[in-house]
Amino acid sequence: MRSLGRNIGFAVILTLCSAAASAGEWVGSPAPAFSLPDQDGKTHQLQDYKGKWLVLYFYPKDHTSGCTEEAKRFRDQFANYQKQGIVVAGVSLDSVESHKRFAQDLKLPFSLLSDSKKELSKQLGVLNGWGAMSFTSRETFLIDPQGTIVYHYNSVNPESHATQVLADVAKLSKK
């Protein structure tokens, strides 16, 4: 029994280390192409955002406390994002219908993309759990106007993240 516990512990540490190692590998890489529906059923593709900054923020589940807080912060900062020409899109495994309710309840002015087939989440390494218990990590990818991932936030504080991303885009835009 003791060796089973050690093996499980080792597996968890190995998983966490490989996730941390892969976190930085995206910076400087082209963002993966995607085609996902939003809360209104409209399909969004990476190419739709060419020439614009794109904040692709992944979150675990609609209507949960941390995800609600993060969405509200992006909503409250949305005018500042628009002034800087930045597009915000939230992504989770939830259905289009769930996103529609979440967006309506919070009066979100940006798109929530449904990755119900888990394809983009797998590509970017943010998929966790198994089967019906799958969810995405709370991580964000900042994509520049040329379609390159310039920042990967693999540790996100829902309360301060929206402000942090704005500041980072301002710094990167000055370079």
HUDAPE-V826177 format. One line per field, one symbol per residue. ss: DSSP state (H for helix, E for strand, - for the rest). burial: I if it has 16 or more other ideal C-beta (glycine too) atoms within 10 Angstrom, else O. Layout:
ss=???
burial=???
This chain:
ss=-HHHHHHHHHHHHHHHHHHHHHHHHH---E----EEE-----EEEHHHH---EEEEEE------HHHHHHHHHHHH-HHHHHH--EEEEEEE---HHHHHHHHHHH----EEEE----HHHHH---EE--HHH-EE--EEEEE----EEEEEE-------HHHHHHHHHHHHHH-
burial=OOOOOOOOOOOOOOOOOOOOOOIOOIOOOOIOOIOIIIIOOOOIOIOOIOOOIIIIIIIIIIOOOOIIOIIIIIIOIIOOIOOOOIIIIIIIIIOIOIIIOIIOOIOIOIIIIIIIOOOIIOOIIIIOOOOOOOIIIIIIIIIIOOIOIIIIIIOIOIOOIIOOIIOOIOOOOOO
